[in-house]
Amino acid sequence: MCGIAGVVTRGSTPPRELIGAMCDAMRHRGPDGEGIYIEPGVGLGMRRLAVLDLVTGDQPVANESGTVHAVFNGEIYNYRELRAELAAKGHRLRGTGDSEVIARLYEEHGLAFLSRLNGMFAIALWDSALKRLLLARDRMGIKPLYYSLHGGSVWFASEVKCILAGGGSARAIDPLGVDQLLTFEYTASPTTLFEDVRKLPPGAWLTVSGGKLHHGRFWSLPAAAPNTVSDVTELADRVRQTLLAAVRRQLASDVPLGAFLSGGIDSSILVAAMKEVSPAAPLTFSIGFGDPTYSELRHARAVAAYCGTRHHEQILTPDYLSLLPEVISQLDQPIADFSVFPTLLVARMARRRVTVALGGDGGDELFGGYDTYRADRLSARLLDWQPAPLRAAAEWLARSLPLGKGKRGLANELRRFLEGARLPSDWQHLRWMVFLREAQRERLYTREFRSQVAGATEGLVRAVLEDGGADRLGAQMRCDLRLYLPEDILAKVDAMSMASSLEARVPYLDNEVVDLALSIPSQLKVRGGVRKWILKRAFAGSLPPAVLARGKEGFSMPMKQWLAHEWNGLMHELLSPGSLAADGLFDGRYVQRLMREHESGAHNHSHLLWALMVFQLWRDRFKAGTELPGVESHAA
């Protein structure tokens, strides 16, 4: 596990201090060491967090002849099989870990080697014979990889701040990125908030050779096709055995390892699986909050006691304002998801005892766990066929209900449900995940900004939701696998865990688990109103029925109360007319109205207001370059 960075130039040799400056910007990702390789035309760098092969696992790695050099961030879980295969073909491997298989596999199979990897990874590989750089990112987008075309060079890194540290961006804001951030709370690959910085999409590769870029994919979601299952009991056992095998693979580590335990279904099943395949009692980590509507600690305690884990927990009452600078610095491509705070805090807590932590991300998207699936089904039955005026009247009635102060509440959920029902029909699944409606966009954006982004986000949604052959529920889960999971969930977990120098692994996104889950009919994932039906059946004997019967909670924070009270001064400072006028994107008068409505309790605008605040904080920190001293002296 580490962070990678580098640059491809037009024949000149990049200065070693340039690559060093890029690596220094992500020292938190790899506190255990640094590696740099330079030759005319290319510089590769990495920071290492030692997890496997602690003595001989340094990078960059090379093939025997020294014509291929590679750096990578992540873990290859089938490395033992790959090492055996390479050794049988005569390759000499000096270490015991996973990193050195990459250069040898490339030598054997070319670009096709990427499809042989089961793991999470961002790879940069330089072929000296072909004078070609290869960039690649794992199938599901667990590990990030950014690149930029600037100043006649191609820059790449695990974090955007590394590209900025090398002078690899003009730092011009991309209007499409801003629109996506306010609409979804994240940006979708390949878009970022900088015009010249792109995200390599999950399952994609990019080559740079002779001044030309070529793009391709080594994996995409397979075409949806109707599947039939003759024996549900046999299928449940396959799900169980496949996940157990994935957990066993991902327990490989030469350093202490544990698991995040929220008390939800996915993390509880994960911990039960760890208990079954490991001779040692798992280490588990949970956090709670003073407000019981935002805390699942009692559920986590029950699972830990049942599974006999070595459990550690903490009830948090930190000064969240003091965390803001660190959160924004780590989210150099911002995510306005409130849960970044507890994600950072639980990672910090775990890092005091372990270097690796397993988490349950991916279970909802693969096995049908989100409230949105239930909401869409309910809408199809009750609202979608109703005339628009009737749906508008229902929304107006819901808005007259008083908002609850807790995390959930009938009025809160009913408002979101009915607001979503008024979205275009092809947006129905995203009712819970769209935080800027078209009517608000018309008033919030200046005329010039509206013209720059007109129709772009709608086009993105249509492209993602158009999934021929999939039933409605299947299309929704595939949408989340393509958008919400990699761009929000995985990006947030990577940024906050690596900020703590902690490796986060996700067994539900193991290749074999994903392939099996995608072949299971939707009606076996959500059946009779029960979400994750086949997954729960697979582990019915491993956990108490009450645990498997729990609904979805999720990490969140009381942001709506904070913006009205504790953080109100900061909100007004960041969203003042003068501050908003700096970029000419937003109508300050409308933002003032949103704040007044939120403060009065008439409406909950916390998601939109927080996204605006995050953008302002990001702009102040990253657009001007003041956070990275010495950029000019290191620019190529």
QUIGI-V385401 format. One record per helix or strand of 3 or more residues. SS is the DSSP state (@ for helix, = for strand). FROM is the first residue (numbers start at 0). TO is the last residue. If there is no record, write none. Layout:
<<SS/FROM/TO> <SS/FROM/TO>>
This chain:
<<=/1/7> <@/15/23> <@/26/28> <=/32/38> <=/41/47> <=/67/75> <@/78/87> <@/100/115> <=/118/126> <=/131/136> <=/145/149> <=/152/156> <@/159/164> <@/174/183> <=/196/198> <=/203/208> <=/211/216> <@/231/249> <=/256/259> <@/264/276> <=/282/288> <@/291/293> <@/296/306> <=/309/315> <@/319/329> <@/339/350> <=/355/357> <@/362/366> <@/370/381> <@/387/398> <@/409/420> <@/424/431> <@/437/443> <@/446/452> <@/455/464> <@/471/481> <@/483/498> <=/502/504> <@/506/508> <@/510/518> <@/521/523> <@/532/537> <@/544/547> <@/558/563> <@/567/573> <@/576/579> <@/587/599> <@/605/622> <@/630/633>>
